[in-house]
């Protein structure tokens, strides 16, 4: 009798809030794989929720810079090389090289999942040497891949145009589930007499419109901007709110496990996703939070990025801003809040759309790839 197939899924984060990777692991488990998810343990990492698959978080000496990447790649390569596996599943470019080399040495299948157009992020565009390094990794390994996934059609088109390979699309859709209703605003220390604008995400970084959202609160009364999550821009955002004397209008909550996060999401009035079209990665992005808002029945105010606007227009779940001018954002927000009937329709449309925009439908693409191995 053949033993159960083994799969190692690797990612560079600490495993806690990455819902896409969790859903991937669950799908692999359903397909009959014994799954080991490998990531890292950071000093500020939250406890890891119990999962129906094995996990391993590596403690590294370094957390940033070149020493971190060298240590991470070496440690990950050793885990991949000396752990039994029939399938290696690499998430994002910063795990691809050790996975590719290990797959060749072990004779294992390899699937690469790119969660974004990696080399187009502003953090790399502003550092040409770093960008050239990651471009080299792409050119060295992506053309040799048999199985590659990404998050939307636009990014799949970019990779196909650049490397001539077939890239399958698996969007970042949440699983169909009942939204939590057990906690009230009062229980979560949220105002019951104000509208709540929500901006959530694990990557609240530069050029994502969060600065303008805060600045816009100068022109909005009787509302609270709730920012939940982590990212490179959080400290500067807190400083901005203080400088503008908006600490009574803007509240920050650190990143939360998904189930706790959604307790807040379902209680908001409008969900914000305001990424700017300042780089190729954001231009073609399709943020997780957009679908989290939809599943929570939350009307959306979004920047008109190509993939985001497709969803907004097709399902009529919200509106798009005309510009990132803080006054324009404030005016659009107030207009949406004032039209209760339209807001209710957006909410109803979102709940209806959630039945279609769910992982149970989307995972079929991944399931077909697994069957082809």
ROMIKOL-264556 format. One line per field, with one value per residue (C-alpha): z, x, y; residue in three letters. Coordinates in nm, 4 decimals. Layout:
BEGIN
c3 [Z, ...]
c1 [X, ...]
c2 [Y, ...]
code [ala, ...]
//
This chain:
BEGIN
c3 [0.0000, -0.0984, 0.1935, 0.2128, -0.0120, 0.1665, 0.0857, 0.2246, 0.1897, 0.2611, 0.3132, 0.4549, 0.7098, 1.0566, 0.9397, 1.1729, 0.9422, 0.5937, 0.4985, 0.1405, 0.2593, 0.5190, 0.2509, 0.0280, 0.3055, 0.3711, 0.0001, -0.0111, 0.2948, 0.1236, -0.1803, 0.0353, 0.1272, 0.4674, 0.4863, 0.6644, 0.6559, 0.7138, 0.8050, 1.0705, 1.4301, 1.4877, 1.8142, 1.7865, 1.6383, 1.7749, 1.8977, 1.6101, 1.6000, 1.5940, 1.2384, 1.0920, 0.9421, 1.0747, 1.1118, 1.1691, 1.2501, 1.2305, 1.4800, 1.2979, 1.4268, 1.1860, 1.0937, 0.8286, 0.5604, 0.3610, 0.6620, 0.7168, 0.3566, 0.3512, 0.6789, 0.5801, 0.2427, 0.3931, 0.6794, 0.4516, 0.2023, 0.4756, 0.5881, 0.2307, 0.1514, 0.4606, 0.5087, 0.3089, 0.0436, -0.2863, -0.3442, -0.2635, -0.2671, -0.2750, -0.1866, -0.3357, -0.4903, -0.1609, -0.1200, -0.4837, -0.5124, -0.2235, -0.3291, -0.6914, -0.6049, -0.3442, -0.5857, -0.8397, -0.5838, -0.4340, -0.7545, -0.6022, -0.7850, -0.7457, -0.7506, -0.7299, -0.6091, -0.6601, -0.4349, -0.6159, -0.8929, -0.6574, -0.8303, -0.8824, -0.5164, -0.4219, -0.1652, -0.4558, -0.7107, -0.4766, -0.4440, -0.7928, -0.6671, -0.4651, -0.7556, -0.9929, -0.7508, -0.7392, -1.1151, -1.1539, -0.9377, -1.1542, -1.4809, -1.3477, -1.2180, -1.3410, -1.7090, -1.5848, -1.3859, -1.4869, -1.2440, -1.1475, -0.9852, -0.9157, -0.7791, -1.0823, -1.4608, -1.4909, -1.3008, -1.4805, -1.8082, -1.6975, -1.6096, -1.9296, -2.1393, -1.9635, -1.9337, -2.1829, -1.9330, -1.8518, -1.5226, -1.3589, -1.1579, -0.8042, -0.6441, -0.2741, -0.1867, 0.1700, 0.2594, 0.2818, 0.6501, 0.8907, 0.9973, 1.3724, 1.5429, 1.9053, 2.0029, 1.9950, 1.9379, 2.3092, 2.3850, 2.1475, 2.2894, 1.9661, 1.9544, 1.9130, 1.8023, 1.5216, 1.1746, 1.1514, 0.8523, 0.8439, 0.6862, 0.7574, 0.6302, 0.7140, 0.4743, 0.5568, 0.3804, 0.1821, -0.1186, 0.0059, 0.0670, 0.4447, 0.4880, 0.2826, 0.4702, 0.7970, 0.6518, 0.5248, 0.8800, 0.9347, 0.7194, 0.8509, 1.1659, 1.3820, 1.2449, 1.3531, 1.1227, 1.2496, 1.1212, 1.2042, 1.1061, 1.0630, 0.8102, 0.7481, 0.7601, 1.0952, 1.3060, 1.0638, 1.0444, 1.4213, 1.4160, 1.1421, 1.3409, 1.6431, 1.4426, 1.3012, 1.6453, 1.5193, 1.7926, 1.8848, 1.5225, 1.4308, 1.6240, 1.5666, 1.6566, 1.5993, 1.3600, 1.4804, 1.3937, 1.1171, 1.3338, 1.5770, 1.2931, 1.1334, 1.4608, 1.3924, 1.0170, 1.0444, 1.2744, 1.0397, 0.8010, 0.5103, 0.4225, 0.2651, 0.0091, -0.1280, -0.2839, -0.5274, -0.8907, -0.8295, -0.9181, -1.1312, -0.8338, -0.6820, -1.0251, -1.0790, -0.7181, -0.5886, -0.2078, 0.0303, 0.2315, -0.0593, -0.0382, 0.3422, 0.3305, 0.0808, 0.2960, 0.5956, 0.3955, 0.4175, 0.1505, -0.0078, -0.0943, -0.3243, -0.5500, -0.9150, -0.9730, -1.2706, -1.0904, -0.7943, -1.0136, -1.2021, -0.8794, -0.7633, -1.0981, -1.1579, -0.8161, -0.7257, -0.3748, -0.3358, -0.5078, -0.6280, -0.5377, -0.8082, -0.6583, -0.3455, -0.2366, 0.1333, 0.0839, -0.2053, 0.0027, 0.2870, 0.0540, -0.1074, 0.2338, 0.3670, 0.0529, 0.0928, 0.4630, 0.4008, 0.1450, 0.3754, 0.1046, -0.1314, 0.1551, 0.2403, -0.1250, -0.1351, 0.1777, 0.0284, -0.2958, -0.1020, 0.0901, -0.2360, -0.4086, -0.1229, -0.2223, -0.5568, -0.4527, -0.2168, -0.1858, -0.2285, -0.5911, -0.6532, -0.5222, -0.8189, -1.0199, -0.7611, -0.7351, -1.1115, -1.0903, -0.8130, -1.0189, -1.3068, -1.1038]
c1 [0.0000, 0.1381, 0.2123, 0.0414, 0.1877, 0.3912, 0.3814, 0.5936, 0.4456, 0.6854, 0.6372, 0.8561, 0.6040, 0.5120, 0.2036, -0.0464, -0.2436, -0.1722, -0.5143, -0.4169, -0.1463, -0.3801, -0.6416, -0.3758, -0.2728, -0.6338, -0.6860, -0.3718, -0.4967, -0.8315, -0.6401, -0.4762, -0.1440, 0.0185, 0.1108, 0.3960, 0.3799, 0.7149, 0.7628, 0.9451, 0.9022, 0.9588, 1.0015, 0.6542, 0.4779, 0.1351, 0.0688, -0.0067, -0.3702, -0.4241, -0.4317, -0.5318, -0.1840, 0.1720, 0.3574, 0.7179, 0.8324, 1.2066, 1.3695, 1.6317, 1.9134, 1.8244, 1.4871, 1.5823, 1.8385, 2.0759, 2.1812, 1.8157, 1.7605, 2.0833, 1.9965, 1.6333, 1.7201, 1.9858, 1.7646, 1.4661, 1.6787, 1.7952, 1.4380, 1.3259, 1.6220, 1.6100, 1.2327, 1.0440, 0.8266, 0.6595, 0.5478, 0.7084, 0.4800, 0.6660, 0.4817, 0.6257, 0.9626, 1.1517, 1.0997, 1.1359, 1.5118, 1.5563, 1.2364, 1.3459, 1.6924, 1.5537, 1.2872, 1.5553, 1.7757, 1.4826, 1.2915, 0.9842, 0.7086, 0.7091, 0.4234, 0.5032, 0.2366, 0.3120, 0.0868, 0.1763, 0.3938, 0.6883, 0.9547, 0.7126, 0.6555, 0.7579, 1.0063, 1.2073, 1.1394, 1.3083, 1.6144, 1.7374, 2.0115, 1.7639, 1.5222, 1.7923, 1.8707, 1.5103, 1.4759, 1.7719, 1.5949, 1.2827, 1.4720, 1.6767, 1.3898, 1.0433, 1.0953, 1.1768, 0.8558, 0.5876, 0.3229, 0.2755, -0.0204, -0.0973, -0.3791, -0.5458, -0.5574, -0.3556, -0.0558, -0.0825, -0.0638, 0.2486, 0.4313, 0.3182, 0.4345, 0.7716, 0.8534, 0.6243, 0.4821, 0.1241, 0.0153, -0.3058, -0.5194, -0.6373, -0.7801, -0.7528, -1.1096, -1.2190, -1.3841, -1.7616, -1.8444, -2.0860, -1.9646, -1.9247, -2.2088, -2.1403, -1.9725, -2.1260, -1.9594, -1.9811, -1.8058, -1.5233, -1.4990, -1.6215, -1.8476, -2.2157, -2.3093, -2.0530, -2.0002, -1.6955, -1.4621, -1.2354, -0.8943, -0.7520, -0.4584, -0.1333, 0.0619, -0.0319, 0.2695, 0.3550, 0.1447, -0.1660, -0.3754, -0.3745, -0.2139, -0.4894, -0.7559, -0.6261, -0.5968, -0.9532, -1.0799, -1.0194, -1.3280, -1.5551, -1.7624, -1.9232, -1.7046, -1.4120, -1.1385, -1.0342, -0.6990, -0.6371, -0.3207, 0.0502, 0.2962, 0.5877, 0.3741, 0.2011, 0.4420, 0.4355, 0.0557, 0.0281, 0.2562, 0.0442, -0.2761, -0.1129, 0.0227, -0.3251, -0.4891, -0.6995, -0.6395, -1.0097, -1.1039, -0.8403, -0.7782, -0.5099, -0.5390, -0.2467, -0.2891, -0.5285, -0.5988, -0.8577, -1.1514, -1.0908, -1.0345, -1.3683, -1.5464, -1.4520, -1.5098, -1.8774, -1.9426, -1.8038, -2.0063, -1.7602, -1.4456, -1.1576, -0.9089, -0.7201, -0.3982, -0.2423, -0.1538, 0.2069, 0.3770, 0.3032, 0.2431, -0.0303, -0.1761, -0.2707, -0.3332, -0.6502, -0.6253, -0.7488, -0.9351, -1.1700, -1.3101, -1.3070, -1.5245, -1.7599, -1.7988, -1.8764, -2.1465, -1.9478, -1.9916, -1.6566, -1.4887, -1.1956, -0.9370, -1.0186, -0.7383, -0.8030, -0.8808, -1.0518, -1.2832, -1.3848, -1.5202, -1.6836, -1.8598, -1.9591, -2.1118, -2.2157, -2.0726, -1.9503, -1.7929, -1.4549, -1.2835, -1.2048, -0.8696, -0.6589, -0.7160, -0.8153, -1.1077, -1.2365, -1.2102, -1.3961, -1.6719, -1.7166, -1.7330, -1.9905, -2.2030, -2.2065, -2.2911, -2.5742, -2.7523, -2.8814, -3.0838, -2.7880, -2.5630, -2.8146, -2.8201, -2.4403, -2.4532, -2.7125, -2.5141, -2.1968, -2.3630, -2.5042, -2.1646, -1.9949, -2.1745, -1.9918, -1.6641, -1.5499, -1.2599, -1.4868, -1.5343, -1.1889, -0.9879, -1.0980, -0.8133, -0.5607, -0.7336, -0.6963, -0.3252, -0.2810, -0.4591, -0.2201, 0.0953]
c2 [0.0000, 0.3399, 0.5729, 0.9120, 1.1798, 1.4471, 1.8186, 2.1024, 2.4500, 2.7366, 3.1077, 3.3839, 3.5193, 3.3904, 3.1909, 3.3603, 3.5917, 3.4531, 3.3229, 3.2353, 2.9981, 2.8481, 2.7834, 2.6275, 2.3905, 2.2920, 2.2203, 2.0068, 1.8179, 1.7554, 1.6262, 1.3602, 1.5213, 1.5181, 1.8885, 2.0635, 2.4449, 2.6152, 2.9812, 3.1785, 3.2852, 3.6564, 3.8419, 3.9982, 3.6957, 3.6085, 3.2546, 3.0215, 2.8998, 2.5264, 2.3955, 2.0568, 2.0195, 2.0326, 2.3617, 2.4629, 2.8167, 2.8747, 3.1088, 3.3157, 3.5315, 3.8127, 3.9639, 4.2203, 4.2957, 4.0783, 3.8640, 3.7708, 3.6592, 3.4583, 3.2854, 3.2269, 3.0748, 2.8481, 2.7298, 2.6749, 2.4822, 2.2444, 2.1811, 2.1164, 1.8922, 1.6723, 1.6411, 1.3794, 1.5398, 1.4507, 1.8098, 2.1447, 2.4494, 2.7834, 3.1048, 3.4225, 3.4918, 3.5005, 3.1228, 3.0128, 2.9573, 2.7088, 2.5305, 2.4970, 2.3648, 2.1230, 1.9966, 1.9061, 1.7333, 1.5387, 1.4697, 1.6364, 1.8221, 2.2024, 2.4544, 2.8243, 3.0690, 3.4397, 3.6486, 3.9725, 4.1130, 4.0826, 4.2914, 4.5797, 4.6658, 5.0236, 4.8942, 4.7464, 5.0190, 5.2630, 5.0340, 4.9382, 4.7040, 4.4988, 4.4977, 4.3706, 4.0871, 3.9682, 4.0135, 3.7785, 3.5198, 3.5516, 3.5148, 3.2243, 3.0114, 3.1161, 3.0128, 2.6600, 2.6164, 2.3667, 2.4932, 2.8584, 3.0316, 3.3959, 3.6096, 3.7725, 3.7865, 4.1088, 3.9725, 3.6374, 3.8307, 4.0166, 3.6950, 3.5213, 3.8158, 3.8297, 3.4599, 3.2855, 3.0359, 2.9404, 3.0997, 2.9853, 3.2302, 3.1543, 3.4678, 3.5499, 3.4588, 3.3796, 3.0523, 3.0516, 3.0770, 3.2370, 3.5796, 3.6281, 3.8149, 3.7342, 4.0617, 4.4086, 4.7428, 4.8057, 4.4756, 4.5715, 4.9245, 5.0801, 5.3876, 5.3067, 5.6587, 5.7058, 5.5670, 5.3391, 5.3473, 5.0434, 4.9978, 4.6538, 4.4518, 4.2777, 4.5037, 4.8625, 5.0091, 5.3200, 5.4247, 5.2421, 5.5539, 5.5276, 5.8701, 6.0344, 5.8398, 5.9860, 6.3359, 6.3071, 6.2576, 6.6308, 6.6905, 6.4128, 6.4495, 6.1839, 5.9036, 5.6880, 5.5594, 5.2174, 5.0881, 4.7219, 4.5377, 4.5838, 4.7166, 4.9482, 5.2629, 5.2114, 5.4191, 5.7129, 5.6901, 5.7133, 6.0158, 6.1761, 6.1267, 6.2894, 6.5836, 6.6517, 6.6181, 6.3289, 6.0733, 6.0933, 6.0177, 5.7569, 5.4367, 5.1727, 4.8054, 4.5639, 4.2732, 4.0056, 3.6428, 3.6280, 3.5217, 3.8109, 4.0568, 3.9748, 4.0541, 4.4157, 4.3978, 4.3036, 4.6016, 4.8705, 5.0878, 5.1212, 4.9263, 5.1168, 4.9853, 5.2859, 5.1550, 5.4025, 5.3445, 5.4504, 5.1224, 4.8208, 4.5925, 4.8081, 4.8920, 4.5298, 4.4323, 4.2662, 4.3010, 4.0325, 4.2928, 4.3663, 4.0136, 4.0141, 4.3257, 4.1604, 3.8495, 4.0706, 4.2507, 4.5711, 4.8434, 4.9302, 5.2601, 5.1834, 5.3373, 5.2498, 4.9995, 4.7728, 4.4464, 4.6141, 4.8210, 4.5050, 4.3586, 4.6837, 4.7335, 4.3723, 4.3106, 4.6689, 4.6475, 5.0047, 5.3011, 5.4255, 5.7514, 6.0057, 6.1032, 6.0611, 6.4187, 6.3920, 6.6308, 6.4197, 6.1025, 6.2740, 6.3991, 6.0564, 5.8929, 6.1382, 6.0991, 5.7207, 5.7392, 5.9853, 5.7633, 5.4900, 5.3179, 5.2845, 5.1732, 4.8995, 4.7896, 4.7682, 4.5544, 4.3215, 4.2959, 4.2133, 3.9315, 3.7946, 3.8191, 3.6355, 3.3147, 3.3243, 3.4881, 3.2134, 2.9719, 2.6700, 2.7764, 2.9222, 2.6245, 2.4099, 2.5639, 2.4443, 2.1075, 2.0529, 2.1393, 1.8830, 1.6189, 1.6833, 1.6141]
code [unk, unk, unk, unk, unk, unk, unk, unk, unk, unk, unk, unk, unk, unk, unk, unk, unk, unk, unk, unk, unk, unk, unk, unk, unk, unk, unk, unk, unk, unk, unk, unk, unk, unk, unk, unk, unk, unk, unk, unk, unk, unk, unk, unk, unk, unk, unk, unk, unk, unk, unk, unk, unk, unk, unk, unk, unk, unk, unk, unk, unk, unk, unk, unk, unk, unk, unk, unk, unk, unk, unk, unk, unk, unk, unk, unk, unk, unk, unk, unk, unk, unk, unk, unk, unk, unk, unk, unk, unk, unk, unk, unk, unk, unk, unk, unk, unk, unk, unk, unk, unk, unk, unk, unk, unk, unk, unk, unk, unk, unk, unk, unk, unk, unk, unk, unk, unk, unk, unk, unk, unk, unk, unk, unk, unk, unk, unk, unk, unk, unk, unk, unk, unk, unk, unk, unk, unk, unk, unk, unk, unk, unk, unk, unk, unk, unk, unk, unk, unk, unk, unk, unk, unk, unk, unk, unk, unk, unk, unk, unk, unk, unk, unk, unk, unk, unk, unk, unk, unk, unk, unk, unk, unk, unk, unk, unk, unk, unk, unk, unk, unk, unk, unk, unk, unk, unk, unk, unk, unk, unk, unk, unk, unk, unk, unk, unk, unk, unk, unk, unk, unk, unk, unk, unk, unk, unk, unk, unk, unk, unk, unk, unk, unk, unk, unk, unk, unk, unk, unk, unk, unk, unk, unk, unk, unk, unk, unk, unk, unk, unk, unk, unk, unk, unk, unk, unk, unk, unk, unk, unk, unk, unk, unk, unk, unk, unk, unk, unk, unk, unk, unk, unk, unk, unk, unk, unk, unk, unk, unk, unk, unk, unk, unk, unk, unk, unk, unk, unk, unk, unk, unk, unk, unk, unk, unk, unk, unk, unk, unk, unk, unk, unk, unk, unk, unk, unk, unk, unk, unk, unk, unk, unk, unk, unk, unk, unk, unk, unk, unk, unk, unk, unk, unk, unk, unk, unk, unk, unk, unk, unk, unk, unk, unk, unk, unk, unk, unk, unk, unk, unk, unk, unk, unk, unk, unk, unk, unk, unk, unk, unk, unk, unk, unk, unk, unk, unk, unk, unk, unk, unk, unk, unk, unk, unk, unk, unk, unk, unk, unk, unk, unk, unk, unk, unk, unk, unk, unk, unk, unk, unk, unk, unk, unk, unk, unk, unk, unk, unk, unk, unk, unk, unk, unk]
//
